[in-house]
Amino acid sequence: MTDSTTELPVAAIEQRIGEFLQAKTKATWEPEVDLFASGAVSSLFAMELVVFVEKTFGVTVEGPDLSRDNFSSVRAMSSLVTRLRGGDGA
């Protein structure tokens, strides 16, 4: 049996991240909006995002991947997930 997140396209990854953000912030986020610049994400909430991404998509975020840039927007997080899973997100 395969994990249901194994073959997720980028749009589905972005949707899941967006749903998590909406539940936490009570706001809807466009994929390119800088979450840090908007004030929606603090350093503590950034750690919640790391844990969410790891648990939801079955990846490990470590070392240089733990950069602010990888968590600055929904699109950045979906790109990180796609890259860490070795997929093209098509």
C-alpha positions in Angstrom: 0.0 0.0 0.0 1.4 3.4 -0.9 1.2 6.6 1.0 -1.6 8.8 -0.4 0.8 11.8 -0.4 3.4 10.0 -2.6 2.1 11.1 -5.9 0.6 14.5 -5.1 0.9 17.1 -7.8 2.1 20.6 -6.8 -1.5 22.0 -6.7 -2.5 19.4 -4.2 0.5 20.1 -2.0 -0.2 23.8 -2.1 -3.8 23.1 -1.2 -2.9 21.1 1.9 -0.4 23.7 3.0 -3.0 26.4 2.3 -5.6 24.6 4.4 -3.1 24.2 7.3 -2.3 27.9 7.1 -5.9 28.9 6.9 -6.8 26.8 10.0 -3.9 28.4 11.9 -4.2 32.0 10.8 -7.9 32.3 9.9 -6.9 33.8 6.5 -6.6 32.5 3.0 -3.1 32.8 1.4 -2.1 33.2 -2.2 0.7 30.9 -3.2 3.3 33.7 -3.7 2.5 35.8 -0.6 5.5 36.2 1.7 4.2 34.8 5.0 7.0 36.3 7.1 6.7 39.8 5.5 2.9 39.7 6.1 3.5 39.1 9.8 1.5 35.9 9.7 4.5 33.7 10.6 6.7 34.1 13.6 9.8 32.0 14.4 7.7 29.7 16.6 5.0 29.2 13.9 7.8 28.6 11.4 8.8 25.5 13.4 5.2 24.4 13.3 5.3 24.7 9.5 8.5 22.5 9.4 6.8 19.8 11.5 3.6 20.0 9.4 5.5 19.6 6.2 7.6 16.7 7.5 4.6 14.8 8.9 2.1 15.5 6.1 4.4 14.9 3.2 6.8 12.3 4.6 10.0 14.3 4.1 12.9 15.3 6.4 13.8 19.0 6.5 17.3 19.5 7.8 20.5 21.5 7.3 20.4 24.1 4.6 16.7 23.2 3.8 15.7 24.8 7.2 16.0 28.2 5.6 13.4 31.0 5.9 13.3 31.1 2.1 11.9 27.5 1.9 9.0 28.5 4.2 8.3 32.0 3.0 5.3 31.2 1.0 2.9 28.3 0.1 4.7 28.0 -3.3 8.2 27.9 -1.6 7.0 25.1 0.7 5.5 23.1 -2.1 8.7 23.4 -4.1 10.7 22.2 -1.1 8.4 19.2 -0.7 8.6 18.3 -4.4 12.4 18.6 -4.4 12.8 16.6 -1.2 10.6 13.8 -2.6 12.6 13.7 -5.8 9.7 14.5 -7.9 8.8 17.0 -10.6 5.4 17.8 -9.2 3.7 17.2 -12.6 
